[in-house]
Amino acid sequence: MASTIDTGIQTPTQQQTDEQAFGRFMQRIDSLIDGLAKPRLRPDDELDQLAERIAARLSPHALWDLPEVAKYLHRSEQHTRQWIVTLEGFPKPLRIPSGKVTGPCRARPMWRSKDVIGWAEDQVET
């Protein structure tokens, strides 16, 4: 029976095959790492973050832009812009300057959340 002796010398074909195999191996490792579950926050941390976000949105000092007002009122932004914020009695917006030195200073309208909530609660049918 003939035996082969490993001389440690690779032919160009063997070297290329090894490099390809190693490349495929590394791609597989990368895909496995990408597929691992991302670390999740503890449930208490998630609840704390959610509570902070809710509190920030409902704080009497919170300012809402048009999309937030529309979302709160369950209306589209277009409907809110065209029909709701133009109603007599709807809270007047605050217009805080952008602080830009050059160009027109177009401050976008913002409403106090407490004013919008109060207005909405006053819309009870009798």
C-alpha positions as CSV (number, residue, x, y, z in Angstrom):
1,M,0.0,0.0,0.0
2,A,1.4,3.3,-1.0
3,S,1.5,6.1,1.5
4,T,1.8,9.8,0.9
5,I,4.1,12.0,2.7
6,D,3.0,15.5,3.7
7,T,5.8,17.8,2.7
8,G,4.0,20.9,3.9
9,I,4.2,22.3,0.4
10,Q,0.9,23.3,-1.1
11,T,0.2,23.6,-4.7
12,P,-1.4,26.8,-5.9
13,T,-4.7,24.9,-6.3
14,Q,-4.7,23.6,-2.8
15,Q,-3.8,27.1,-1.4
16,Q,-6.7,28.7,-3.3
17,T,-9.1,26.0,-2.1
18,D,-8.0,26.5,1.5
19,E,-8.4,30.3,1.2
20,Q,-11.9,29.8,-0.3
21,A,-12.9,27.4,2.4
22,F,-11.6,29.8,5.1
23,G,-13.5,32.7,3.4
24,R,-16.7,30.7,3.4
25,F,-16.1,29.7,7.0
26,M,-15.7,33.3,8.1
27,Q,-18.8,34.3,6.2
28,R,-20.7,31.6,8.0
29,I,-19.4,32.8,11.3
30,D,-20.4,36.4,10.5
31,S,-23.9,35.3,9.6
32,L,-24.2,33.3,12.8
33,I,-23.1,36.3,14.8
34,D,-25.6,38.5,13.0
35,G,-28.4,36.0,13.7
36,L,-27.8,36.0,17.4
37,A,-30.5,37.6,19.5
38,K,-29.6,41.2,20.4
39,P,-29.3,41.8,24.1
40,R,-32.7,42.8,25.5
41,L,-33.4,45.1,28.4
42,R,-34.8,43.7,31.5
43,P,-38.6,44.0,31.5
44,D,-38.4,46.6,34.4
45,D,-36.0,48.7,32.2
46,E,-38.4,48.5,29.3
47,L,-41.3,49.6,31.4
48,D,-39.3,52.4,32.9
49,Q,-38.3,53.7,29.4
50,L,-41.9,53.4,28.3
51,A,-43.2,55.3,31.4
52,E,-40.6,58.1,30.8
53,R,-41.7,58.4,27.1
54,I,-45.4,58.6,28.1
55,A,-44.8,61.1,30.9
56,A,-42.8,63.3,28.5
57,R,-45.6,63.3,26.0
58,L,-48.3,64.0,28.5
59,S,-46.4,66.4,30.7
60,P,-48.3,69.7,31.0
61,H,-45.1,71.4,29.8
62,A,-44.7,69.2,26.7
63,L,-44.9,70.9,23.4
64,W,-46.5,69.0,20.5
65,D,-45.9,69.6,16.8
66,L,-48.7,69.1,14.2
67,P,-48.0,65.4,13.8
68,E,-48.3,64.8,17.5
69,V,-51.5,66.9,17.8
70,A,-53.0,64.9,14.8
71,K,-52.0,61.6,16.4
72,Y,-53.6,62.6,19.8
73,L,-56.8,63.6,18.0
74,H,-56.9,60.5,15.8
75,R,-56.9,62.6,12.7
76,S,-54.6,62.9,9.7
77,E,-52.0,65.6,9.6
78,Q,-53.7,67.2,6.6
79,H,-57.1,67.2,8.2
80,T,-55.7,68.6,11.4
81,R,-53.8,71.3,9.6
82,Q,-56.8,72.3,7.4
83,W,-59.8,71.9,9.7
84,I,-58.8,71.4,13.4
85,V,-56.1,74.0,14.2
86,T,-58.0,76.6,12.3
87,L,-61.2,76.2,14.4
88,E,-62.2,79.1,16.5
89,G,-61.4,78.2,20.1
90,F,-58.6,75.8,19.2
91,P,-55.4,76.8,21.2
92,K,-53.1,79.2,19.5
93,P,-49.7,77.8,18.6
94,L,-46.4,78.9,20.1
95,R,-43.8,79.8,17.5
96,I,-40.4,79.5,18.9
97,P,-37.7,81.0,16.6
98,S,-35.3,78.6,15.1
99,G,-32.4,80.8,16.0
100,K,-31.1,80.9,12.4
101,V,-29.2,84.1,11.7
102,T,-29.5,83.9,7.9
103,G,-32.6,83.4,5.8
104,P,-36.3,83.6,6.8
105,C,-37.0,82.7,10.4
106,R,-40.0,80.3,10.0
107,A,-40.8,78.9,13.3
108,R,-43.0,75.9,13.1
109,P,-46.1,75.9,15.2
110,M,-46.1,74.0,18.5
111,W,-48.9,73.5,21.0
112,R,-48.9,72.9,24.7
113,S,-50.1,69.4,25.2
114,K,-52.2,70.5,28.2
115,D,-54.0,73.1,26.0
116,V,-54.8,70.5,23.3
117,I,-55.9,67.9,25.8
118,G,-58.1,70.5,27.6
119,W,-59.6,71.6,24.2
120,A,-60.4,68.0,23.3
121,E,-62.0,67.3,26.6
122,D,-64.3,70.4,26.1
123,Q,-65.6,68.9,22.9
124,V,-68.2,66.8,24.7
125,E,-71.5,66.5,22.9
126,T,-74.5,67.5,25.0
